[in-house]
Amino acid sequence: METFSQSRSSDRQPVAAGRFYSADKETLMNDISELFESCVKTPSGSGIARAVISPHAGYVFSGKVAASAFSATDRNASYKNIFIIGSSHVMAFEGASVYNTGDFVTPLGRVTVNKEIANTLKDEKLFSFPVNAHFQEHSLEVQLPLIQYYFRNNPQVVPIIIAT
């Protein structure tokens, strides 16, 4: 039984801000800018990246590696959707959960969730959809300010938490 209404829109508020990255917009922009300026740049190929593997620890610990991973992509590429897949650290459940009840909010603003794709995935048997799996999870959230800063075309995201 699901305890949260899926028809009601509920934006996911930041829980890692102030712990994994700065909660202050200006400080966060400066921090991320420094991460991208000082990271090791991987030469990007001529194709569009299909996947980026990026760590999800606090920016002070893994921010340069995350910035380096994103730097391997073309920031001007026209990515329509970015699927963010992370492991659950706070809740055990079967399968995976895709967030479709609202957008994500960070100190840099709103990140639009592609709810059409999320709703389609939710109907698949792999997705058990405990929406509360997303409320305290940091693994997806720490990627969002990097995406907001780096990609110029403001792509939508499809946030997925994987459990067992």
N, C-alpha and C positions, 0 to 999 in steps of 0.2 A: 504494500500500500504506500502511495506517495503522500508525504506530509505537507508538501508545498504545492500551491496552485501553479500550474504551468501556464495558465491562460493569463495570469497577471504579470505585467512587466515589472521586473525588479533588476535594476542595474547593480552589478557586482562592484561594491566599494573596495578600495585598496586596504589590504591588511598587512602587507609587507612594507608599505611606505613608512619611513622612520626607523625601520629595522634592517631591511635588506638594501634599501636605497633611500635617498633623502625624501622627506615628505614636502619639502619646500620646492615649488616649481622652478624658481630661478637657480637655486643651488643644484637641483637635479639636472637642469639643462647644462649648467657649467660642468658638473661631474661627468655627464655622458659625453659632452663635447671633448673633454680631456681624455676620456677612455678611447674614443675613436681617433683622436690625434696621436696618442701615444702607443696604440696597439700595433702589433705586427700585421702588416698588410699582406694578405694573400693575393697573388695576382689572379684576377678573375679571368675566366676563360671567355670564349666568344658566345657561349650559350647561357640560357637562363637557368639559375640554380633551381633544382627540384627539392633540395632539402638542405637545412642548416642544422647542425648539432651544436647547441649552445648550453653552457652550464647555467645553473639556476641558483647559485649561492649569492651571498651579498656582493654588491658591486666592488667593494674593497678587496674581496678575495678572488673573484672570478670575472670581474667586469672587463678587463683587457682581453681575456680569452673570448668572452662573448662578443665584444666589439670586433675582434679579429675575425670571428666566424661570420658575422653579418657583413663585414667589409669584403668578404669573398664574393658578395653578390653585387649586382649593379643597382645602386640606390635609385636610379631613374627608371628602372624596369617597371613595366606596367603589371605588377602583381595585383590581381583582383581579390584574391583570398589568400590568407596565410593560415594554415592549419597548425595550431600550437598543441603539441602532445607532451604531456608531462605525467610523472608518476605521482600517485597519491601518497602523501606523507602524514596525513591526519585522520584518514578514515578508511576502514577496510570495507570492501564491497565486491561483488562479482562483476567482472567485465569492465566496462568503461562508461564514463558519463560525459556527455556533451552538454555545454551550457547553452540554453536557448531562451531563457526568460528575460533577457535584457542585454545591455551592453556592459563593458568593463569600464571602470573609471580609474584614472591614475592622476597624480598631481599635474600631469601635462594635458589632461582633458579626457574626453570620451573616446573609447575605441569601439567601433561598431562591430557587433557580432553578426555574422551572416546567419540570421535565424532561419532562413529558408533551407540552407544546407544543414544546419543543426537539427532542424525538425525532421528532415529526411533521414539523417543518421540515427536520430533517436528511435525511429521506427525499426531499425535493424536489430536483430536478436543479440548482437554483441553488446549493445548499449543498454544498460539497466537504468540509467538516468536518475541516480540520486542527486538532485540538484544541490543539496547541502554539502556534497563533496567538494564543491568549488568555494564555499564561503570562507574558509580559513586556509586554503591551499596557496602556497607561494610559488610553486614551480612554474606555473603559467604566468602569473602576474609579473614576475621579475623580467620577463621577456618583453612585456608590452611597452614600457617607456623606451626601450632600445628600438623597437619597431616604430614607435611614434616619431622618434628623433631621426632615424636613419632613412626610412622610405618616404620619398617625396610625394608619392601618389595616394597616400593614406588608404592602404588596403584594409578590407574587412578581415576579421579573424574568425576562426572556428576553433574554440577552446575545448580540448578533450583531456580528461583525467583518466589515466589507466590504473586499475587496481589489480585484481587477481586475474 
